[in-house]
Amino acid sequence: MTVNLREHILQHLVTSQAENRFGDAYLVQQVTTATRSPRTEVFEALWGLVGDGLIYLDKAGQSSSTDNWRWRPSQRGIQVATQGRWEPHDPDGYLRRLRRTEPGIDPRALVYLEEALRAFNAQCFLASSVMLGVASEQVVNELTATAAAFFGPTAEKLRKAIGNPRASQNARFEELRKLLESHRHQVPEGLADPLTLDAVTDLLRITRNAAGHPTGAQVDHDTAYTHLQMAAAYLAKMTRLAAHFSRSERAAVELPTSVKS
């Protein structure tokens, strides 16, 4: 399927006076021509948007002929198209936007994040939160490793937590958090703000107990939705922070001896 086909259709349908009739010669033909996509892919995108609750078919008072039925955006679809926020009910758009926002994000984290989004839309909210926890752990692991190398001797407690197989992910992240807060002047502004760190802490607390095992705690729609909405921003921030530490450490290693002294 063309990468931006769903996005194109949704943006088209929220445009005032846009063609939206159901018959093949109307919306489908227009989208096929505009995107140079096969009709089968246009239909697949349309029904995928229906399945995600972003658009629906309005009979528009037509009792027999279906040609003049109307494709219309749902309230949720309008929000996705116009508000520019992270919308878990639009998993394809969510992932596409995250890849654009932070191309360096760990591909393995994206695999688990996609599972989290699919589980959420299947109303498997606990499964969604657990998968999101795994995605977060993947990114946190990279961040803890680069932070330990960057901060050197002052990161000894973090190194011990990383090397201790009995230490939970929560414990490792708490050591990382303490390190970041005590060296805030060495952390780029906005990449380790309290809101971001609180979001990660909350997610790990819900999905992992002190021993590092899944808690099995009940998770409702609103909790899972909020976690997914916040996840994209903090996964991108943690990825950028890990890249910053990695670049800075490499630069220090590559400095000539005369400059270091």
C-alpha positions in Angstrom: 0.0 0.0 0.0 1.2 3.5 -0.8 2.8 4.9 2.4 0.6 8.0 2.7 -2.6 6.7 1.2 -4.6 6.5 4.5 -3.4 9.9 5.4 -4.3 11.3 2.0 -7.9 9.9 2.2 -8.4 11.2 5.7 -7.1 14.7 4.9 -9.3 14.7 1.8 -12.5 13.8 3.7 -12.1 16.5 6.3 -11.7 19.1 3.5 -14.9 21.2 3.0 -16.9 20.3 -0.1 -14.5 17.4 -0.9 -15.8 14.5 -3.1 -17.0 11.8 -0.8 -19.5 9.7 -2.7 -19.4 5.9 -2.3 -19.7 4.9 -6.0 -16.6 3.8 -7.7 -16.6 6.7 -10.1 -16.4 9.3 -7.3 -14.1 9.2 -4.3 -12.3 6.0 -5.2 -11.6 7.2 -8.7 -10.4 10.6 -7.4 -8.0 9.1 -4.9 -6.8 6.5 -7.4 -5.9 9.3 -9.9 -4.4 11.7 -7.3 -2.2 9.1 -5.6 -1.6 6.8 -8.6 -2.6 3.9 -6.4 -4.4 0.7 -7.6 -8.1 0.7 -6.8 -7.7 -2.3 -4.7 -5.3 -0.4 -2.4 -7.6 2.5 -2.2 -10.4 0.2 -1.1 -8.1 -1.5 1.4 -7.2 1.9 2.9 -10.8 3.0 3.1 -12.0 -0.1 4.9 -8.9 -0.1 7.1 -9.9 3.5 8.2 -13.4 2.2 8.8 -12.0 -0.6 10.9 -10.0 1.9 13.0 -13.1 4.0 13.6 -11.7 7.0 11.7 -14.3 7.1 8.9 -17.8 5.6 8.3 -20.4 5.3 5.6 -23.4 7.6 5.7 -26.5 6.4 3.7 -27.3 10.1 3.2 -31.0 9.3 2.9 -30.5 6.9 0.0 -32.8 3.9 0.5 -31.7 1.8 -2.5 -28.9 3.1 -4.6 -25.5 3.0 -2.9 -23.7 5.3 -5.3 -24.6 8.4 -3.4 -23.8 7.1 0.1 -21.1 9.2 1.6 -17.7 8.4 3.2 -17.5 10.7 6.2 -14.8 11.2 8.9 -15.8 10.2 12.4 -15.2 12.7 15.3 -12.0 10.7 16.1 -11.0 10.8 12.4 -11.4 14.6 12.4 -9.2 14.9 15.5 -6.5 12.7 13.9 -6.5 14.7 10.7 -6.6 18.2 12.3 -5.1 18.1 15.7 -1.7 16.6 15.0 -1.5 14.6 18.2 -0.4 11.1 18.8 -3.5 9.0 18.2 -3.4 5.3 19.2 -6.6 4.7 17.3 -4.7 5.4 14.1 -1.8 3.0 14.5 -0.4 3.4 11.0 -0.4 7.2 11.2 1.1 7.0 14.7 4.0 4.8 13.6 4.6 6.8 10.4 4.8 10.1 12.3 7.1 8.6 14.9 9.5 7.3 12.3 9.5 10.8 10.7 10.0 12.5 14.1 12.8 10.3 15.2 14.4 8.1 12.5 17.0 6.7 14.9 14.5 4.9 17.1 15.4 1.3 17.8 13.7 -1.0 15.2 13.1 -3.6 17.8 11.3 -1.1 20.0 9.1 -0.2 17.0 8.1 -3.9 16.6 6.9 -4.0 20.2 5.3 -0.6 19.9 3.3 -1.7 16.9 2.1 -4.8 18.8 1.1 -2.4 21.6 -1.0 -0.3 19.2 -2.6 -3.4 17.6 -3.5 -4.9 21.0 -5.0 -1.5 22.1 -7.2 -1.4 19.1 -8.3 -5.0 19.8 -9.2 -3.8 23.3 -6.5 -5.9 24.9 -5.4 -3.1 27.1 -3.2 -5.2 29.5 -1.4 -6.8 26.6 -1.0 -3.3 25.0 0.6 -1.9 28.2 3.0 -4.9 28.5 4.1 -4.6 24.9 4.6 -0.9 25.4 6.7 -1.7 28.5 8.9 -4.0 26.4 9.3 -1.3 23.8 10.3 1.3 26.5 12.7 -1.2 28.1 14.5 -1.6 24.8 15.1 2.1 24.5 15.9 2.5 28.2 18.5 -0.2 27.9 20.3 1.7 25.2 20.1 4.9 27.2 21.4 3.4 30.4 24.4 1.9 28.5 25.3 5.1 26.8 24.8 7.2 30.0 27.0 4.8 32.0 29.8 5.2 29.5 29.3 9.0 29.2 29.3 9.8 32.9 32.3 7.5 33.7 33.2 7.0 37.4 30.1 9.0 38.6 27.8 6.4 37.0 29.2 3.5 39.2 25.8 2.8 40.8 24.1 2.7 37.4 26.8 0.3 36.1 26.3 -2.0 39.1 22.5 -2.0 38.4 23.0 -2.8 34.8 25.4 -5.6 35.6 23.2 -7.1 38.4 20.9 -9.8 36.9 18.6 -9.5 39.9 18.1 -5.8 39.5 14.7 -4.9 38.0 14.2 -2.6 35.1 12.5 -0.2 37.5 15.7 -0.2 39.7 17.9 0.4 36.7 15.8 3.3 35.5 15.7 4.8 39.0 19.5 4.8 39.1 19.5 6.4 35.6 17.0 9.0 36.7 19.1 9.9 39.8 22.2 10.3 37.5 20.4 12.5 35.0 19.0 14.7 37.8 22.3 15.2 39.5 24.0 16.1 36.2 21.2 18.1 34.7 23.7 20.7 33.4 25.2 18.0 31.1 21.8 17.0 29.7 20.4 18.8 26.7 17.4 20.9 27.7 14.0 19.1 27.3 15.4 15.6 26.9 15.2 14.6 30.5 12.4 16.7 31.9 10.4 15.5 34.9 7.3 14.8 32.9 9.1 12.5 30.5 10.8 10.6 33.4 7.6 10.4 35.3 5.8 8.9 32.3 8.5 6.1 31.9 8.5 5.4 35.7 4.7 5.1 35.7 4.6 2.7 32.8 7.4 0.5 34.2 5.7 0.5 37.6 2.4 -0.8 36.1 3.9 -3.4 33.8 6.7 -4.8 35.9 6.9 -5.6 39.7 10.0 -5.3 41.9 11.2 -8.7 40.7 11.0 -7.6 37.1 8.0 -9.9 36.3 4.7 -8.8 34.7 2.4 -7.5 37.4 -0.8 -8.6 35.8 -2.4 -5.4 37.0 -5.7 -4.5 35.3 -5.4 -1.7 32.7 -8.4 0.1 31.4 -8.9 1.9 28.1 -8.1 5.4 29.4 -4.9 4.3 31.1 -3.6 2.4 28.0 -4.6 5.3 25.8 -2.8 7.8 27.9 0.4 5.7 28.0 0.4 5.3 24.2 -0.2 9.0 23.7 2.8 9.9 25.9 5.0 7.0 24.7 5.9 8.4 21.3 7.3 11.7 22.8 9.4 10.0 25.5 10.7 7.2 23.2 11.9 9.9 20.8 13.4 11.9 23.6 15.2 8.9 25.1 16.5 7.9 21.7 17.9 11.4 21.2 19.5 11.5 24.6 21.2 8.2 24.0 22.5 9.5 20.7 23.8 12.6 22.4 25.7 10.6 25.0 27.1 8.3 22.4 28.3 11.1 20.2 29.8 13.1 23.1 31.7 10.0 24.4 33.0 9.2 20.9 34.1 12.8 20.4 36.0 12.8 23.8 37.7 9.5 22.8 38.8 10.9 19.5 40.2 14.2 20.9 44.0 14.5 20.5 46.0 13.9 23.7 47.2 17.6 23.7 43.6 18.8 23.6 42.4 16.5 26.4 45.2 17.7 28.7 
